[in-house]
Amino acid sequence: MVTPLPEPDPLIDPTEPAPDDPGELLPDTPDTLPPAPIEPSPEDPGGDPGGVPEPA
């Protein structure tokens, strides 16, 4: 079964060119992104080892 195409957004004018600056699309967003979360590595899964000292 084929789903019909969604209706076009009435706020977007398809004849207007897209801006070169992405900041124009979302002007209220901050210029910089927050830092990425620190991912645990297989060697150091992170967290509290429960009182066990780390190997030297």
N, C-alpha and C positions, 0 to 999 in steps of 0.2 A: 504494500500500500504506500502511496506517495503522499507525504504531508504537504499541505499548501505552504507557500512562502509567507513569512510574517508581513504584516502591513508595515510600510516605511514609517520611520519616526517623523512626526510632523515638525519637530524642532530642527531637523537637519535639512539644509538646503543642498540637494545634490549638485546644483550648478555652481556653488561656491567652492573655490579650491581649498584643499586641506592646508592648514598652517604648517610652516616649516619648523616652528618652535613648538615642541610638545607642551611647554608651559602655557601656551595659549589654549590648549584643549582643556586643561584643568588648572586654572589660574590660582585656586585656593590651596593647592597642595604645596608642601614644603619642597625646597630646592634639593635637599639631600635626603637620602633614604636612611632609616635607622640602621644601626649595625646589625649584621646578620647574626642569628643565634649561633652559639658555639656548639658544634656537633661533636659528640664523643667519638674518639678513635677506637679501633679494636684493641690497641695496646693500652689505652687509658680510658675506660668506660665512664670515668667521672664519678661524682657522688662521694659519700662518706664510706670508707671501707669498714667502718664499725670498730675502730680502735686497733685495727691491724696496721702496723707500720708498712710504708711502701718499701719494696726491695731496693737495696743500694745499687 
